[in-house]
Amino acid sequence: MTEPHATAHGHDLADIVAKYDGRAPRYTSYPTALQFTPKVDEDTYRGWLRELPADDPISLYAHIPFCSRLCWYCGCNTRAVNRHEPVGEYVTLLCQEMALLRDALPDRMSVRALHFGGGSPNMLSLEDIERLFAELEAAFALAPDCEVAVELDATGLSREWVRSMRRHGLNRASLGVQNLDPSVQGAVNRIQRFEEIAAAVGWLREAGVSSINLDLMYGLPHQTTANTRATVEAILRLQPERIALFGYAHVPWMKPHQRLIDEGALPWPAARLEQAEAAAERLAAEGYVRIGLDHFARGDDDMAKALEAGALRRNFQGYTTDGAETLLGLGASAIGRLPRGFVQNVAQELGWRVAVQTGQLPIARGVAFSADDRFRGEIIERLMCDLAVDLDAVCARHERPLADLSDAVTRLAPFFGDGLARLEGRRLEIIGAGRLVVRSVCAAFDSYFEPAAERHSKAL
């Protein structure tokens, strides 16, 4: 097989791959999860919770680690179940965890954003939904304009499920599409018809859900630029407010089920990028604003407005308009962010269950922010969100001399030389095809990053 010739912004994609396709974090946080340690434990978390200002709004993330099938590309913490009992038992314990969290907080906190992730949260029954929201409303004060978002699998969704969630404020939904070609779907064990996705979008619109995101992927086995373009054309008929375009991360040493994927059917790195750029060009032509590394939004969407205002944020769910300083995670493997640092629940469901049953907040690990973490974290977040950062301004806010960044700037010399980034005065900008290597640019500012360590997915 010969590698295809493809270009982007005047750069040969094969040349970019040859020079920059190492490994780098996805920077959904800084420090990244690799820096989490058991030194941050339940006692640490309880102390951080007590320090929260009682009148500051917070956000909540609830993890539902169940699916009706296991997609072989999946990098999430989930498992396939074919009966409801494990899900119902999990919900009971999730309600108990909420009660434990309520008792650890300084007051009944106001929630302005609530996100259900997975897994497939529509594995919850209608009764599960009622139980969860009863406990949520007892433990927290859901703001009248609270953003309620959920990740969905169209093949297991029903109109009644959508209506039930809508009664509890659902106003944002995300559906996984990935790719519509049958050969791609078969190769990753995710068979779904376009008609199922269209029906799900129709039920959401009918119920009054105002924002719908569709997830696409590139780099899957048997995926081509042609079937990527065909998928984009199909989903544009559904007029989603947002589209996410993720690159498949092949990390079988971390996710053993990915060994079921035929590595010989995976596209070449340059072909992966060609798929991504072809999709991006079509979406831009349709009027979608390109956001950060892999998101797109209609110009009138809150995410596009946040980008324009310089208010876009990045967390473990990806790009977000949520500006809350505190995000509390619930459920197995859930990650929270507090002003003092990150915390993560026990990842294994059994361990999480045991901790909650014994009255413990199920914290397994985390990391406390140092002053340097905050300093570098702001630079990395702005680069990931805005593809630009005013280094002078960040240094001033953190009372750091610009000289502290001289090594990082030196490491960026190849990007400057190749026309992928530029430094004008003290403003660092990622330009043209540099968007493709933004994670590698960010790594230059990461004091923990080890270039030779194969602990991350491929950067491209």
BELSUL-V279054 format. One record per residue. N is the residue number from 0. RES is the residue in one small letter. D_FIRST is the distance of its C-alpha to the first C-alpha in whole Angstrom. Layout:
n->(N	N)
res->(RES	RES)
d_first->(D_FIRST	D_FIRST)
This chain:
n->(0	1	2	3	4	5	6	7	8	9	10	11	12	13	14	15	16	17	18	19	20	21	22	23	24	25	26	27	28	29	30	31	32	33	34	35	36	37	38	39	40	41	42	43	44	45	46	47	48	49	50	51	52	53	54	55	56	57	58	59	60	61	62	63	64	65	66	67	68	69	70	71	72	73	74	75	76	77	78	79	80	81	82	83	84	85	86	87	88	89	90	91	92	93	94	95	96	97	98	99	100	101	102	103	104	105	106	107	108	109	110	111	112	113	114	115	116	117	118	119	120	121	122	123	124	125	126	127	128	129	130	131	132	133	134	135	136	137	138	139	140	141	142	143	144	145	146	147	148	149	150	151	152	153	154	155	156	157	158	159	160	161	162	163	164	165	166	167	168	169	170	171	172	173	174	175	176	177	178	179	180	181	182	183	184	185	186	187	188	189	190	191	192	193	194	195	196	197	198	199	200	201	202	203	204	205	206	207	208	209	210	211	212	213	214	215	216	217	218	219	220	221	222	223	224	225	226	227	228	229	230	231	232	233	234	235	236	237	238	239	240	241	242	243	244	245	246	247	248	249	250	251	252	253	254	255	256	257	258	259	260	261	262	263	264	265	266	267	268	269	270	271	272	273	274	275	276	277	278	279	280	281	282	283	284	285	286	287	288	289	290	291	292	293	294	295	296	297	298	299	300	301	302	303	304	305	306	307	308	309	310	311	312	313	314	315	316	317	318	319	320	321	322	323	324	325	326	327	328	329	330	331	332	333	334	335	336	337	338	339	340	341	342	343	344	345	346	347	348	349	350	351	352	353	354	355	356	357	358	359	360	361	362	363	364	365	366	367	368	369	370	371	372	373	374	375	376	377	378	379	380	381	382	383	384	385	386	387	388	389	390	391	392	393	394	395	396	397	398	399	400	401	402	403	404	405	406	407	408	409	410	411	412	413	414	415	416	417	418	419	420	421	422	423	424	425	426	427	428	429	430	431	432	433	434	435	436	437	438	439	440	441	442	443	444	445	446	447	448	449	450	451	452	453	454	455	456	457	458	459)
res->(m	t	e	p	h	a	t	a	h	g	h	d	l	a	d	i	v	a	k	y	d	g	r	a	p	r	y	t	s	y	p	t	a	l	q	f	t	p	k	v	d	e	d	t	y	r	g	w	l	r	e	l	p	a	d	d	p	i	s	l	y	a	h	i	p	f	c	s	r	l	c	w	y	c	g	c	n	t	r	a	v	n	r	h	e	p	v	g	e	y	v	t	l	l	c	q	e	m	a	l	l	r	d	a	l	p	d	r	m	s	v	r	a	l	h	f	g	g	g	s	p	n	m	l	s	l	e	d	i	e	r	l	f	a	e	l	e	a	a	f	a	l	a	p	d	c	e	v	a	v	e	l	d	a	t	g	l	s	r	e	w	v	r	s	m	r	r	h	g	l	n	r	a	s	l	g	v	q	n	l	d	p	s	v	q	g	a	v	n	r	i	q	r	f	e	e	i	a	a	a	v	g	w	l	r	e	a	g	v	s	s	i	n	l	d	l	m	y	g	l	p	h	q	t	t	a	n	t	r	a	t	v	e	a	i	l	r	l	q	p	e	r	i	a	l	f	g	y	a	h	v	p	w	m	k	p	h	q	r	l	i	d	e	g	a	l	p	w	p	a	a	r	l	e	q	a	e	a	a	a	e	r	l	a	a	e	g	y	v	r	i	g	l	d	h	f	a	r	g	d	d	d	m	a	k	a	l	e	a	g	a	l	r	r	n	f	q	g	y	t	t	d	g	a	e	t	l	l	g	l	g	a	s	a	i	g	r	l	p	r	g	f	v	q	n	v	a	q	e	l	g	w	r	v	a	v	q	t	g	q	l	p	i	a	r	g	v	a	f	s	a	d	d	r	f	r	g	e	i	i	e	r	l	m	c	d	l	a	v	d	l	d	a	v	c	a	r	h	e	r	p	l	a	d	l	s	d	a	v	t	r	l	a	p	f	f	g	d	g	l	a	r	l	e	g	r	r	l	e	i	i	g	a	g	r	l	v	v	r	s	v	c	a	a	f	d	s	y	f	e	p	a	a	e	r	h	s	k	a	l)
d_first->(0	4	7	9	13	15	19	22	26	25	22	19	17	15	18	20	17	17	21	22	20	22	24	27	29	29	33	35	38	39	39	36	37	36	39	41	44	46	49	49	50	53	56	54	52	56	57	55	56	59	59	57	59	61	61	57	55	52	49	47	44	44	41	41	39	38	36	36	32	30	27	24	23	27	28	32	34	35	35	35	39	40	44	46	48	46	45	49	50	47	49	53	51	50	53	55	53	54	57	57	55	58	60	59	59	62	62	61	58	57	53	51	48	47	43	42	39	37	36	37	41	41	41	45	48	50	53	50	50	54	54	52	54	57	56	54	57	60	58	57	58	55	56	57	54	51	48	47	43	41	37	37	35	35	35	38	40	44	46	49	47	46	50	51	49	50	53	52	51	47	46	43	40	36	34	30	28	25	23	24	21	22	19	19	22	22	19	22	25	26	27	29	30	31	35	35	34	36	39	39	39	42	44	43	45	47	49	49	46	45	42	39	35	32	29	26	22	19	16	17	14	13	15	14	16	18	19	20	22	23	24	26	28	29	31	32	35	36	37	36	38	35	32	30	26	25	21	20	22	20	23	23	26	28	27	27	26	23	22	22	19	15	14	10	11	12	10	9	13	13	12	15	17	16	17	20	22	21	23	26	26	27	30	31	32	34	36	34	35	32	34	32	29	28	31	32	36	38	41	44	42	44	40	40	44	43	41	43	46	44	45	41	41	38	38	37	36	34	36	40	43	45	47	49	49	49	47	48	45	46	45	43	40	42	42	45	46	49	51	51	47	45	45	43	44	44	40	41	43	45	46	46	49	51	51	52	55	56	57	55	52	49	48	46	45	44	45	48	47	49	50	47	44	46	46	42	41	43	41	37	38	39	36	34	36	37	35	38	41	44	45	48	49	47	49	52	52	51	54	51	51	48	48	46	43	43	40	38	38	38	34	33	34	30	30	33	31	28	30	29	33	36	39	42	45	45	43	39	37	33	32	29	26	27	28	24	25	29	29	28	31	33	32	34	37	37	39	38	34	32	29	28	29	26	28	27	24	21	23	20)
